[in-house]
Amino acid sequence: MNTNRLSHIAALIGEPARTAMLMALMDGRALTAHELAGVGRIAAATASRHLGLLVEAGLLQVERQGRHRYHRLASGEVAQVLEGLVCLAGAQPAGRVITGPRDGDLRRARTCYDHLAGRLGVAIADHLRAENAITWEGEAGAQLTPTADAVLQRLGVAPSGLLAGRSGRVVCRPCLDWSERRSHLAGRLGAMICAHCLDQGWLARTERSRALRITPSGALALRDWLGVARWLDVVGD
């Protein structure tokens, strides 16, 4: 382990303006330096220096489109580290433990990088495990089972493409949920389910938040797939 690099990464994340900019990218979007400067409440020139350091360290990547440069998190692993820090920062040393955000919409459904989190994300992971579509041991890793095709096809997702190609990203893995303190599903499968729900219009993004709105058609489709009891866990307050 390179302790100097570990310390350097921790220091980069730990600066408040950089922390704010990194957290703003947790919904998987790419934002301009100007937009991120506003998030960090700093001048554009200062934001540019901060972003340069984050790119150099491999925490962010830059995409160019015409005259514009967009910044996004470099990988799902970066998002996983940030989500873990949110859990750690919210831990209570004693007394009654209140986890996660006070915003009910964020607790219900939100993006964690490119996959689903909150009660909905955890319910999906629980359902896949209950149906023996995925298996995992603790937080170490996960894998699809032969049952996965039939279970996911009932949602309208065809998982066969997950095993094709040469992507270095894992097919699926558990990701500790900030508000639920249990695992939701990350990896390529988690991203596929999230994208499918958005493409179908079952979920809709909200302005200036990671929260996702569950549409009427989404409520019907997801309730039918998850089952009534698990769906009530999602929508209950």
Phi, psi and chi 1 to 4 in degrees:
 res  aa     phi    psi   chi1   chi2   chi3   chi4
   1 MET       -  130.3  179.0  177.5   63.7      -
   2 ASN   -87.9   98.9 -172.9  -33.5      -      -
   3 THR   -68.1  -30.6   54.8      -      -      -
   4 ASN   -65.2  -43.2  -72.0  -25.7      -      -
   5 ARG   -67.3  -40.2  176.1  160.9  172.3   76.4
   6 LEU   -58.7  -45.3  178.2   60.3      -      -
   7 SER   -63.7  -38.9  177.3      -      -      -
   8 HIS   -63.9  -45.8  177.0   59.9      -      -
   9 ILE   -62.7  -43.6  -65.4  -65.4      -      -
  10 ALA   -61.5  -39.8      -      -      -      -
  11 ALA   -67.3  -37.9      -      -      -      -
  12 LEU   -63.5  -45.9  -74.3  174.7      -      -
  13 ILE   -68.1  -32.6  -64.3  174.4      -      -
  14 GLY   -75.9  -12.6      -      -      -      -
  15 GLU   -74.1  128.2 -161.5  -76.9  -32.5      -
  16 PRO   -55.6  -42.5  -28.4   36.1      -      -
  17 ALA   -66.4  -40.4      -      -      -      -
  18 ARG   -67.6  -39.0  -70.1 -165.7  -71.9  -99.4
  19 THR   -57.8  -45.6  -57.7      -      -      -
  20 ALA   -61.9  -41.2      -      -      -      -
  21 MET   -67.9  -41.0  -68.1 -169.8  -71.9      -
  22 LEU   -63.8  -43.1  -73.3  166.5      -      -
  23 MET   -65.9  -31.7  -67.3  -53.3  -60.2      -
  24 ALA   -65.7  -21.4      -      -      -      -
  25 LEU   -94.8    4.3  -63.0  168.9      -      -
  26 MET   -70.3  -12.4  -81.4  -72.0  -73.1      -
  27 ASP   -88.1    6.1   62.3    0.6      -      -
  28 GLY    88.7   -4.4      -      -      -      -
  29 ARG   -77.6  166.1  -67.9  179.8  -59.0  165.7
  30 ALA  -110.8  131.5      -      -      -      -
  31 LEU  -123.6  154.8  -60.6  175.5      -      -
  32 THR   -78.9  165.8   65.9      -      -      -
  33 ALA   -62.1  -37.4      -      -      -      -
  34 HIS   -62.6  -44.4  176.0   75.0      -      -
  35 GLU   -64.3  -39.8  -69.2  166.7  -28.4      -
  36 LEU   -72.6  -30.9  -69.5  167.2      -      -
  37 ALA   -61.6  -40.4      -      -      -      -
  38 GLY   -63.2  -40.9      -      -      -      -
  39 VAL   -61.7  -43.1  168.1      -      -      -
  40 GLY   -82.6   -5.6      -      -      -      -
  41 ARG    55.6   47.1  -61.5 -176.6  178.5 -178.6
  42 ILE  -133.5  165.8   53.0  178.7      -      -
  43 ALA   -68.9  156.2      -      -      -      -
  44 ALA   -59.3  -41.9      -      -      -      -
  45 ALA   -64.1  -39.1      -      -      -      -
  46 THR   -66.4  -42.3  -55.7      -      -      -
  47 ALA   -60.5  -40.9      -      -      -      -
  48 SER   -59.7  -41.7 -179.0      -      -      -
  49 ARG   -66.0  -44.2  -70.1 -165.3  -64.8  -87.1
  50 HIS   -60.7  -45.5  -77.4  -40.8      -      -
  51 LEU   -64.6  -37.6  -68.0  169.0      -      -
  52 GLY   -59.3  -41.1      -      -      -      -
  53 LEU   -66.5  -39.6  -69.1  170.3      -      -
  54 LEU   -68.6  -36.8  -66.0  170.7      -      -
  55 VAL   -66.8  -45.7  170.4      -      -      -
  56 GLU   -60.1  -34.6 -177.7 -179.6    0.4      -
  57 ALA   -81.7   -6.0      -      -      -      -
  58 GLY    85.0   13.8      -      -      -      -
  59 LEU   -86.5  -28.7  -61.5  175.6      -      -
  60 LEU  -124.4  158.1  -63.8 -177.1      -      -
  61 GLN  -128.4  155.2   63.4 -177.5   23.1      -
  62 VAL  -113.8  134.7 -179.3      -      -      -
  63 GLU  -118.6  134.7  -62.1  176.4    1.7      -
  64 ARG  -105.1  133.6  -68.9  175.2  172.9   80.7
  65 GLN  -139.2  104.6 -175.2  172.3  -23.4      -
  66 GLY    64.2 -128.1      -      -      -      -
  67 ARG   -81.9   -9.7  -62.0  167.6   30.7 -172.8
  68 HIS  -100.1  149.3  -59.7  -71.3      -      -
  69 ARG  -119.2  126.5  -71.4  159.9   51.7   93.2
  70 TYR  -114.4  139.8  -65.4   91.5      -      -
  71 HIS  -109.8  138.2  -63.2   78.1      -      -
  72 ARG  -142.5  163.3   66.7  167.8   67.9 -112.2
  73 LEU   -60.2  143.1  -63.8 -175.7      -      -
  74 ALA   -71.6  -25.7      -      -      -      -
  75 SER  -166.8  167.9   67.5      -      -      -
  76 GLY   -65.0  -27.6      -      -      -      -
  77 GLU   -65.5  -36.8  -74.7   69.5   26.9      -
  78 VAL   -63.3  -44.0  175.2      -      -      -
  79 ALA   -61.8  -38.7      -      -      -      -
  80 GLN   -63.2  -41.0 -175.4  179.7   15.0      -
  81 VAL   -62.5  -44.9  168.4      -      -      -
  82 LEU   -64.0  -42.2  -65.3  172.9      -      -
  83 GLU   -62.9  -38.6 -172.6   85.9   -8.0      -
  84 GLY   -65.0  -37.7      -      -      -      -
  85 LEU   -67.5  -35.5  -72.2  173.1      -      -
  86 VAL   -62.4  -42.8  171.0      -      -      -
  87 CYS   -60.7  -45.3  -69.7      -      -      -
  88 LEU   -65.3  -42.2 -177.5   61.9      -      -
  89 ALA   -67.1  -27.2      -      -      -      -
  90 GLY   -90.7   -1.4      -      -      -      -
  91 ALA   -67.1  141.1      -      -      -      -
  92 GLN  -102.7  130.4  -58.0  -67.8  -40.6      -
  93 PRO   -69.8  -27.1   24.3  -32.5      -      -
  94 ALA  -160.7  166.5      -      -      -      -
  95 GLY    79.1 -162.5      -      -      -      -
  96 ARG   -68.4  130.7 -177.4  170.5  179.6  -96.3
  97 VAL   -94.9  121.6  175.9      -      -      -
  98 ILE  -113.7  113.2  -58.7  173.7      -      -
  99 THR  -100.1  152.8   63.0      -      -      -
 100 GLY    73.1 -173.4      -      -      -      -
 101 PRO   -75.7  155.4   29.5  -34.8      -      -
 102 ARG   -78.0  -22.5  -64.8 -175.4  178.7 -178.2
 103 ASP   -66.5  115.5 -174.9  -27.0      -      -
 104 GLY   -62.2  -33.3      -      -      -      -
 105 ASP   -65.3  -40.0  -68.0  -22.5      -      -
 106 LEU   -66.5  -36.0  -81.4  172.2      -      -
 107 ARG   -69.0  -33.7  -64.1  178.8   70.1   92.0
 108 ARG   -73.1  -53.4 -174.4  176.4  -56.7  109.2
 109 ALA  -157.9  131.6      -      -      -      -
 110 ARG  -155.5  169.5   65.5 -179.1 -177.2  -87.2
 111 THR   -91.4  143.6   50.0      -      -      -
 112 CYS  -122.2   93.6  175.1      -      -      -
 113 TYR    63.5 -106.1 -171.8   48.6      -      -
 114 ASP  -117.6   16.2   60.5   -2.7      -      -
 115 HIS  -129.2  175.1   53.3  -88.8      -      -
 116 LEU   -91.7  140.8  -62.7  173.7      -      -
 117 ALA  -134.1 -175.4      -      -      -      -
 118 GLY    80.3 -168.1      -      -      -      -
 119 ARG   -60.3  -35.4  -68.2 -162.1  -61.4  -95.0
 120 LEU   -66.0  -46.0  177.5   59.0      -      -
 121 GLY   -60.9  -42.1      -      -      -      -
 122 VAL   -67.7  -38.8  169.9      -      -      -
 123 ALA   -63.2  -39.5      -      -      -      -
 124 ILE   -63.9  -45.2  -71.3  172.0      -      -
 125 ALA   -61.9  -43.8      -      -      -      -
 126 ASP   -61.9  -40.6  -74.3  -12.3      -      -
 127 HIS   -64.9  -44.6  179.1   64.3      -      -
 128 LEU   -63.3  -36.9  -69.7  172.3      -      -
 129 ARG   -71.3  -41.5  -65.6  177.5   71.9 -172.6
 130 ALA   -64.2  -33.0      -      -      -      -
 131 GLU   -86.1    4.2  -66.6  -67.8  -48.6      -
 132 ASN    60.2   32.3 -165.4   34.1      -      -
 133 ALA   -85.2  -28.6      -      -      -      -
 134 ILE  -134.8  155.8   59.9  171.8      -      -
 135 THR  -131.7  144.0   60.7      -      -      -
 136 TRP  -152.9  157.3   69.8   48.4      -      -
 137 GLU  -118.0  113.0  -64.0 -178.0    4.4      -
 138 GLY    57.7 -137.1      -      -      -      -
 139 GLU  -104.7    9.5  -58.0  -59.7  -45.6      -
 140 ALA   -73.6  -40.2      -      -      -      -
 141 GLY   177.0  173.7      -      -      -      -
 142 ALA  -147.5  162.8      -      -      -      -
 143 GLN  -152.3  154.3   60.9 -177.2   -2.0      -
 144 LEU   -77.0  152.7  -64.8  178.5      -      -
 145 THR  -111.2  168.9   72.8      -      -      -
 146 PRO   -60.7  -18.6  -25.9   35.5      -      -
 147 THR   -76.3  -17.0  -49.9      -      -      -
 148 ALA   -58.6  -40.2      -      -      -      -
 149 ASP   -54.9  -51.4  -88.5    4.1      -      -
 150 ALA   -65.2  -41.3      -      -      -      -
 151 VAL   -66.6  -44.8  174.7      -      -      -
 152 LEU   -74.2  -31.1  -71.1  165.3      -      -
 153 GLN   -65.5  -26.5  -77.7  172.4    6.9      -
 154 ARG   -67.7  -21.2  -69.3 -161.6  -69.5  -89.4
 155 LEU   -89.1  -13.5 -175.7   65.8      -      -
 156 GLY    96.8   11.2      -      -      -      -
 157 VAL  -103.5  132.2  172.9      -      -      -
 158 ALA  -104.3  102.2      -      -      -      -
 159 PRO   -79.3   -2.7   30.5  -34.4      -      -
 160 SER   -59.1  -32.8   54.8      -      -      -
 161 GLY   -69.9  -14.5      -      -      -      -
 162 LEU   -65.3  -30.7  -72.1  169.4      -      -
 163 LEU   -90.5   -3.4  -57.0  178.2      -      -
 164 ALA   -92.2  167.9      -      -      -      -
 165 GLY    80.5 -176.8      -      -      -      -
 166 ARG  -120.3   23.7  -59.7 -179.2  178.8  179.2
 167 SER   -60.4  134.6  172.0      -      -      -
 168 GLY   -80.8   -4.5      -      -      -      -
 169 ARG   -78.1  141.2 -171.9  178.2 -175.9 -172.5
 170 VAL   -65.7  152.7  -63.6      -      -      -
 171 VAL   -67.1  -47.1  172.0      -      -      -
 172 CYS  -155.8  150.9   58.3      -      -      -
 173 ARG  -156.8  152.8   64.1  168.8  174.9   80.1
 174 PRO   -74.8  146.4   25.7  -31.6      -      -
 175 CYS  -134.8  120.3  180.0      -      -      -
 176 LEU   -62.8  126.6 -178.6   61.7      -      -
 177 ASP   -84.1  131.5 -165.8  -88.0      -      -
 178 TRP   -58.9  -45.9  160.7   35.3      -      -
 179 SER   -89.7  -35.5   55.8      -      -      -
 180 GLU   -89.3  -20.3  -61.4  -55.7  -61.5      -
 181 ARG    57.9   27.7  -55.8  -58.9  166.1   89.4
 182 ARG  -131.3  174.3  -64.2  168.1   53.9 -138.6
 183 SER   -90.9  136.3  -67.6      -      -      -
 184 HIS  -103.6 -175.6   56.3 -113.9      -      -
 185 LEU  -105.7  124.5 -174.9   66.2      -      -
 186 ALA  -115.3 -166.6      -      -      -      -
 187 GLY    83.6 -171.3      -      -      -      -
 188 ARG   -64.1  -34.8  -78.7 -173.5  -79.7  160.3
 189 LEU   -67.9  -43.7  177.0   56.9      -      -
 190 GLY   -59.3  -42.3      -      -      -      -
 191 ALA   -66.0  -37.8      -      -      -      -
 192 MET   -65.3  -43.2  177.2 -179.3  -75.2      -
 193 ILE   -65.2  -42.8  -68.1  172.9      -      -
 194 CYS   -61.0  -48.8 -179.7      -      -      -
 195 ALA   -62.4  -38.8      -      -      -      -
 196 HIS   -63.1  -44.9  178.0   71.2      -      -
 197 CYS   -64.7  -36.6  -69.9      -      -      -
 198 LEU   -70.9  -43.5  -71.2  166.7      -      -
 199 ASP   -63.6  -35.1  -70.4  -15.5      -      -
 200 GLN   -77.4   -8.4  -66.3  -63.5  -46.8      -
 201 GLY    78.2   15.8      -      -      -      -
 202 TRP   -77.2  -30.1  -63.0  -16.4      -      -
 203 LEU  -125.5  148.7  -59.7  174.5      -      -
 204 ALA  -133.8  138.2      -      -      -      -
 205 ARG   -71.0  154.9  -63.1 -173.0 -175.0  -85.9
 206 THR  -115.9  158.4   57.1      -      -      -
 207 GLU   -70.5  134.6  -71.9  -70.5  -28.0      -
 208 ARG    55.6   34.1  -58.8 -179.3 -178.8  -83.1
 209 SER  -158.1  154.2  173.1      -      -      -
 210 ARG   -80.1   -9.0  -76.7 -157.9  -84.5  157.7
 211 ALA   -61.9  144.3      -      -      -      -
 212 LEU  -115.7  136.0  -65.5  170.1      -      -
 213 ARG   -90.5  129.9 -179.6  173.9   58.0   85.4
 214 ILE   -86.1  119.6  -57.5  172.0      -      -
 215 THR   -81.3  165.1   65.8      -      -      -
 216 PRO   -56.6  -42.5  -28.6   36.5      -      -
 217 SER   -67.0  -34.5   62.3      -      -      -
 218 GLY   -67.1  -38.5      -      -      -      -
 219 ALA   -60.5  -41.8      -      -      -      -
 220 LEU   -67.1  -48.5  -70.6  173.3      -      -
 221 ALA   -64.6  -45.3      -      -      -      -
 222 LEU   -72.9  -35.4  -68.1  167.9      -      -
 223 ARG   -62.8  -43.3 -177.9 -159.5   63.6 -169.8
 224 ASP   -64.2  -35.0  -71.1  -12.2      -      -
 225 TRP   -79.6  -44.1 -174.8   62.0      -      -
 226 LEU   -78.5  -27.2  -68.4  171.2      -      -
 227 GLY    96.1  151.1      -      -      -      -
 228 VAL   -62.0  -45.1  173.3      -      -      -
 229 ALA   -61.2  -46.3      -      -      -      -
 230 ARG   -69.9  -34.1 -170.3  163.8  -82.1  124.4
 231 TRP   -64.6  -38.5  179.8 -113.6      -      -
 232 LEU   -63.2  -31.8  -69.4  176.6      -      -
 233 ASP   -65.3  -33.0  -71.4  -20.6      -      -
 234 VAL   -71.2  -49.5  173.2      -      -      -
 235 VAL   -89.8  -12.1  -62.7      -      -      -
 236 GLY   -70.8  151.2      -      -      -      -
 237 ASP   -95.2      -  -66.1  -35.6      -      -
